[in-house]
Amino acid sequence: KQEVTQIPAALSVPEGENLVLNCSFTDSAIYNLQWFRQDPGKGLTSLLLIQSSQREQTSGRLNASLDKSSGRSTLYIAASQPGDSATYLCAVVNQAGTALIFGKGTTLSVSS
Amino acid sequence: NAGVTQTPKFRVLKTGQSMTLLCAQDMNHEYMYWYRQDPGMGLRLIHYSVGEGTTAKGEVPDGYNVSRLKKQNFLLGLESAAPSQTSVYFCASLRGLARETQYFGPGTRLLVL
């Protein structure tokens, strides 16, 4: 059974700092891995999607990497801003290719 | 293009009452999903559908039923609500390819007393 773990559960940093969020998964047979952002009381917004054949994806100040062999992904946020404060969720597409399996998320707080 | 919408946004039920949550998408997506999100548990898949007229069980299906009579709608039913079903429910849709991202609705907050 696929399990997704995110470390740390919470992170507080001052504005401007570069940071890394970690995600690990137990079964390397994935279709893709996705990073989402969730603001309090809101739904999920997709940030980055990495196909199983790719090693990284970039969007603005965000860079996500994927190492299938070790079952790990990282989300790098450069020059953090207070507006980046949210919960970041990592998810992998299950073996049947039909649904996402989520980690419990990392709650990020960026102080000005 | 409204994306994925959910009705209602918030509901309070008494134990034993029934209700139906409605999810609608206007993107002509084949796949639709219902998740629940609980503190400390993350999002867990309840049921999903890979096309009109089809449904399948996810990780936590007990106590819920679903129907996909129309491609654009996915209904989640609680026949006899229990306090353990207090949660935030999210609907999502996907065009049908595992290489694409899911689109999520804004969520329905359900409180069962």
Boltz contact constraints between the chains, C-beta under 6 A:
constraints:
  - contact:
      token1: [A, 31]
      token2: [B, 98]
      max_distance: 6.0
  - contact:
      token1: [A, 34]
      token2: [B, 101]
      max_distance: 6.0
  - contact:
      token1: [A, 43]
      token2: [B, 104]
      max_distance: 6.0
  - contact:
      token1: [A, 43]
      token2: [B, 105]
      max_distance: 6.0
  - contact:
      token1: [A, 43]
      token2: [B, 106]
      max_distance: 6.0
  - contact:
      token1: [A, 43]
      token2: [B, 107]
      max_distance: 6.0
  - contact:
      token1: [A, 44]
      token2: [B, 104]
      max_distance: 6.0
  - contact:
      token1: [A, 46]
      token2: [B, 101]
      max_distance: 6.0
  - contact:
      token1: [A, 49]
      token2: [B, 101]
      max_distance: 6.0
  - contact:
      token1: [A, 51]
      token2: [B, 99]
      max_distance: 6.0
  - contact:
      token1: [A, 93]
      token2: [B, 98]
      max_distance: 6.0
  - contact:
      token1: [A, 97]
      token2: [B, 98]
      max_distance: 6.0
  - contact:
      token1: [A, 99]
      token2: [B, 45]
      max_distance: 6.0
  - contact:
      token1: [A, 99]
      token2: [B, 48]
      max_distance: 6.0
  - contact:
      token1: [A, 102]
      token2: [B, 42]
      max_distance: 6.0
  - contact:
      token1: [A, 102]
      token2: [B, 43]
      max_distance: 6.0
  - contact:
      token1: [A, 104]
      token2: [B, 42]
      max_distance: 6.0
